[in-house]
Amino acid sequence: MADIEVLISTTDDDVPVPAYAHPGDAGADLTTREAVSIPPGERKTVPTGVRIALPSGYAAFVHPRSGLAAKHGVTIVNAPGTVDAGYRGEIRVTLLNTDLRESVELAVGDRVAQLVIQRVEHVSFVPVSALPGSHRGDAGFGSTGTSS
């Protein structure tokens, strides 16, 4: 039984509704609605044929598929892509072929991404003249070192 209901419509009757491959999976599979060839080092935006209506307070995040990444070097350019609760258009995924030698061929119906639905908080941003201190402070990228 689902914790929340997400309304969905598709661009065609044959577009599959996102589905979880295994019990307990976080992401539901999205498929491409077009055959596409992605040359080495290039990107293509592919349609999924899926449109959703999320309840207020939720967002959907489009994550790469680990199998596509491991086997073909394909990832999502803006991973994870964010689908806001107010968006009603088709979910499209911008795929990047990181392989520098081989093109990637995708057929209609190939699984290209995972859709993860999460609760999101809205906050009030409160301007202050200085932030309170913390153990880390303003140390940024690489500040914890590269070895244990």
C-alpha positions in Angstrom: 0.0 0.0 0.0 1.3 3.4 -1.0 2.0 6.0 1.7 0.9 8.9 -0.6 -1.0 9.0 -3.8 0.6 10.7 -6.8 -1.7 11.4 -9.8 -0.2 10.5 -13.1 -1.1 10.9 -16.8 0.9 9.7 -19.8 1.4 11.2 -23.3 0.3 7.9 -24.9 -1.6 4.8 -23.8 1.5 2.6 -24.2 3.7 4.6 -21.8 4.3 2.5 -18.7 3.5 4.0 -15.3 6.7 4.3 -13.2 7.2 1.1 -11.2 9.4 -0.1 -8.4 11.5 -3.1 -9.5 11.8 -4.6 -6.0 9.9 -4.2 -2.7 11.6 -1.5 -0.7 13.2 0.3 -3.7 13.4 4.0 -3.3 13.2 4.8 -7.0 10.5 3.9 -9.6 11.8 3.4 -13.1 11.3 5.9 -15.9 11.6 4.8 -19.5 12.4 6.7 -22.7 9.6 7.3 -25.2 12.1 7.8 -28.1 14.9 5.7 -29.5 18.1 7.8 -29.1 21.8 7.5 -29.9 24.1 9.4 -27.6 27.6 9.9 -29.1 30.7 9.8 -26.9 30.9 12.7 -24.5 27.5 14.2 -25.6 24.1 14.6 -24.0 20.5 14.2 -25.2 17.2 15.1 -23.5 14.8 12.2 -23.7 11.0 12.3 -23.0 9.5 9.8 -20.6 5.9 10.3 -21.5 5.1 10.8 -17.8 3.3 13.7 -16.1 2.6 13.8 -12.4 0.7 15.9 -9.9 2.5 15.8 -6.5 0.8 16.8 -3.3 2.0 20.1 -1.8 5.1 19.5 0.4 6.6 16.9 -1.9 9.0 16.9 -4.8 10.2 14.2 -7.2 13.9 13.7 -7.9 15.1 12.1 -11.1 18.2 10.0 -10.3 20.6 8.1 -12.7 20.3 4.3 -13.0 23.4 2.6 -11.6 23.3 -0.2 -14.2 23.3 2.4 -17.1 26.2 4.2 -15.4 28.3 1.1 -14.8 27.7 -0.6 -18.1 27.6 2.4 -20.5 28.9 5.4 -18.6 25.5 7.1 -18.8 24.4 9.6 -16.1 22.1 12.5 -15.7 23.5 16.0 -16.3 21.7 17.7 -13.5 21.4 14.8 -11.2 19.2 14.7 -9.4 16.7 16.6 -11.5 14.0 18.2 -9.4 10.3 18.0 -10.3 8.4 20.6 -8.2 4.9 19.9 -6.8 3.4 22.6 -9.1 4.9 21.2 -12.4 2.4 19.4 -14.7 4.5 18.9 -17.8 6.2 15.8 -19.2 9.2 14.7 -17.2 12.2 14.8 -19.5 15.7 13.5 -18.6 19.0 14.9 -19.9 21.4 12.0 -20.3 25.1 12.3 -20.6 27.3 9.7 -22.2 30.6 9.9 -20.3 32.3 7.2 -22.4 34.8 8.8 -24.7 34.8 6.0 -27.3 31.4 4.4 -27.6 28.0 5.7 -28.5 25.0 4.6 -26.4 21.9 3.3 -28.2 18.6 3.5 -26.3 15.4 1.9 -27.5 11.8 3.0 -26.8 10.9 1.6 -23.4 14.5 1.4 -22.0 14.8 2.3 -18.4 16.8 5.6 -18.2 16.2 7.0 -14.8 14.6 6.5 -11.4 12.0 8.8 -9.9 12.3 9.3 -6.1 9.4 11.0 -4.3 10.3 12.9 -1.1 8.8 15.2 1.4 10.4 18.6 1.3 10.3 21.4 3.9 9.8 25.0 3.2 11.7 27.4 5.4 11.8 31.0 6.3 15.2 32.6 5.5 16.1 35.0 8.3 18.8 37.5 7.5 21.4 38.0 10.3 24.6 40.0 10.5 26.6 36.9 11.6 26.0 33.2 11.8 26.5 31.2 15.0 29.8 29.3 15.2 30.1 25.5 14.5 32.8 22.9 14.8 33.4 23.0 11.0 33.1 26.7 10.6 33.5 27.9 7.0 35.9 25.1 5.9 34.7 23.9 2.5 35.6 21.4 -0.2 38.4 19.1 0.8 38.5 20.4 4.4 38.2 17.0 5.9 41.1 15.5 3.9 41.3 12.7 1.4 42.3 9.8 3.6 41.0 8.3 6.8 
